[in-house]
Every structure is written in C-alpha cells, then in structure tokens.
C-alpha cells in the first residue's frame, strides 16, 4: 500500500532557489511538490485553492516578509513551516524569530554551489520536510504560546556572574538532546531554571551559524547563563552549553571539573552535532553523576547513548508523548529501555532542579 505523499509548497523570491529546492524534494518518493510561489501574496492565493501539508518558506521577500506570512498561516490554519534561511548573522536572527512564531525547522539556502547542494545537502532538506509533516501543530501552537516574550526579561547586565562556590561544584551534570520542536521546548525548560540549577550540556539539531544566535537569545531570556560551547568551557551550575551547529560536542574530565570538547567529525546518525556523541561521552566521564534527558525530535539519535548512560547508573528521562511535537527520539529511547521516567514538558525543569538538590 502506497504511503500518502507529503504535499509541499515552496515560497522563495529566487527562481533558481525554487527550482533547486523542487528538484531536491522531488528526489524523495515520499514528497510531492504541489507548487511554488515567488512571494507570500501569490502563495496565500495558491494555498486557498490547494492547502499544502508543509510549506518551505524564505524569510526575506518582497511585498510581505516571511515572518509576517508565517504568523498569518498560524492564525488562519496552523501548518508546518520549514524556514529556508541564509547563512548570515541577520538570517540567523530572523530565523529565530520565525521559530518563536511557530516554524518547525530550519534549512540553509543553496548558495553559489547549487550542484553541490543537490548532491550533498539534499538529505537535510528532505528530512526537515519529513519531520515537519510529522509535527503536531496543536502542541506546537500551545508550546509557542507557553514561552515567555523577550521584552519582559532583564538585560545581560542584570545577570550576576557565577560565584566561585558555584563554579567549584561540578560533580553532577545534566545532558539534553532534542531536535524538531526542540528550540521552543528548550525555551520552556531553561526559562524555568534557577541560577543554582546543575550545569547543563545540550545538543539541539540545528545548522551551523544558528546556534550562536539561539544561545544568545536564550541567555537574554533565562536566569541561567546560556552560551554556544567552545572547547574548554567548564560545565558549572547556572550554565547551559549548547553544541555549535556543524560540530560534535562531548564532555571530558579535567581534574575535578567537567569541560566540553567541540570537534569536527563524520555525521553520526546523520547528524553533526549528534546527541549520541554527547550522551556516550557523558556515560564515559560522568557515569552515575549525570542525568540524561531526551526530548522532542524525529529519528533515533540519542537513544543508544541514553541507554549507555542508563547502563552506568545515570538517571534518565524522556519528554512524554503528550507534550512532544514529534514523538520520535523519545519513543526510540523508551523502546530500548533507556528511559526511567517519561515527563511532561512543563515538569522537566522541576526534575532538573530536584536532581541538582540530591545529595
């Protein structure tokens, strides 16, 4: 029996980009590109006649920008939207606004090497559309409404630096892995944490260039410090380190401290950064002094690593099915027997705080 194809609309002001994205997506037997449009005005007229399952959307276009169009889609008929963004600082900032408004994924826009994109980068685009099609938009909308707006929070100057006492207590750490829906889910979790929460290391599947802007945005929202990791950064209470896009992140022991190592390497489970790479290093170096959490996302990255953490005595948990935007990665971890507790999204921060208070 043939599976229903994912009906996809491409919205981009570049005719070349529309052509390349169409060629890329139509290589997949599970995706049907039902059309393309050069701007949101044309796109909405087309959508009103034939509504797609997924929209691939540029954010910088004439007549109406992508963010405004995205908000319009979410108000009229919430639909999974994958943002197609440029690898620039401005593009990263705009893309984060789109994610906060309800977009479910990011792909980087083809640059000069269109042939290279078709040959090497097509998997990311196809997987992003497949993950988008699996997204529960009702949960995504609820989660987007649950996150706190940036304007209500203090600026960086108001955030106290970690004290020496906090910096010296690094016996326990928390490792989190997530993918589709994870940017919004992490915001829900991290904004609830206090300055004395245990040190956290995070892999969020995201292209390079975007993680720095993502970490900076979270840092402004949270009481804890949030930063894109660089090799040698210490894992300390009150700090969350996010793996850079395009790099693997692992932890190691340096005397009495945990530090992160950021390095190149082959794709693992078709990802770089990979949750499994992080979780396996945590199993090796932190063992029972760690708490592993796997959250919303498509695929199985992190399931085996979480199993290794569980095997060496670490505490483990997953986001529960009822609050996941895509119940893929947590489901695979549960199937492997890697998960001790399944926890609703809103309760994950509390579980991290309680873990940090354990003797």
Residue, then its C-alpha position, 0 to 999 in steps of 0.5 A: x500500500x502506497x504511503x500518502x505523499x507529503x504535499x509541499x509548497x515552496x515560497x522563495x523570491x529566487x527562481x533558481x532557489x525554487x527550482x533547486x529546492x523542487x528538484x531536491x524534494x522531488x528526489x524523495x518518493x515520499x514528497x510531492x511538490x504541489x507548487x511554488x510561489x515567488x512571494x507570500x501574496x501569490x502563495x496565500x492565493x495558491x494555498x486557498x485553492x490547494x492547502x499544502x501539508x508543509x510549506x518551505x518558506x524564505x524569510x526575506x521577500x518582497x511585498x510581505x516578509x516571511x515572518x509576517x506570512x508565517x504568523x498569518x498561516x498560524x492564525x488562519x490554519x496552523x501548518x508546518x513551516x520549514x524556514x529556508x534561511x541564509x547563512x548570515x548573522x541577520x538570517x540567523x536572527x530572523x530565523x529565530x524569530x520565525x521559530x518563536x512564531x511557530x516554524x518547525x525547522x530550519x534549512x540553509x539556502x543553496x548558495x553559489x554551489x547549487x550542484x553541490x547542494x543537490x548532491x550533498x545537502x539534499x538529505x537535510x532538506x528532505x528530512x526537515x520536510x519529513x519531520x515537519x509533516x510529522x509535527x503536531x501543530x496543536x502542541x506546537x501552537x500551545x508550546x509557542x504560546x507557553x514561552x515567555x516574550x523577550x521584552x519582559x526579561x532583564x538585560x545581560x547586565x542584570x545577570x550576576x556572574x557565577x560565584x566561585x562556590x558555584x563554579x567549584x561544584x561540578x560533580x553532577x551534570x545534566x545532558x539534553x538532546x532534542x531536535x524538531x520542536x526542540x528550540x521552543x521546548x528548550x525555551x520552556x525548560x531553561x526559562x524555568x531554571x534557577x541560577x543554582x540549577x546543575x550545569x547543563x550540556x545540550x545538543x539541539x539539531x540545528x545548522x551551523x551559524x544558528x546556534x550562536x544566535x539561539x544561545x544568545x537569545x536564550x541567555x537574554x531570556x533565562x536566569x541561567x547563563x546560556x552560551x554556544x560551547x567552545x572547547x574548554x568551557x567548564x560545565x558549572x551550575x547556572x550554565x547551559x552549553x549548547x553544541x555549535x551547529x556543524x560540530x560534535x560536542x562531548x564532555x571530558x574530565x579535567x581534574x575535578x571539573x567537567x569541560x566540553x570538547x567541540x570537534x569536527x567529525x563524520x555525521x553520526x546518525x546523520x547528524x553533526x552535532x549528534x546527541x549520541x556523541x554527547x550522551x556516550x561521552x557523558x556515560x564515559x566521564x560522568x557515569x552515575x553523576x549525570x542525568x540524561x534527558x531526551x526530548x522532542x525530535x524525529x529519528x533515533x539519535x540519542x537513544x543508544x547513548x541514553x541507554x549507555x548512560x542508563x547502563x552506568x547508573x545515570x538517571x534518565x528521562x524522556x519528554x512524554x508523548x503528550x507534550x512532544x511535537x514529534x514523538x520520535x527520539x523519545x519513543x526510540x529511547x523508551x523502546x530500548x529501555x533507556x528511559x526511567x521516567x517519561x515527563x511532561x514538558x512543563x515538569x522537566x525543569x522541576x526534575x532538573x532542579x530536584x536532581x541538582x538538590x540530591x545529595 
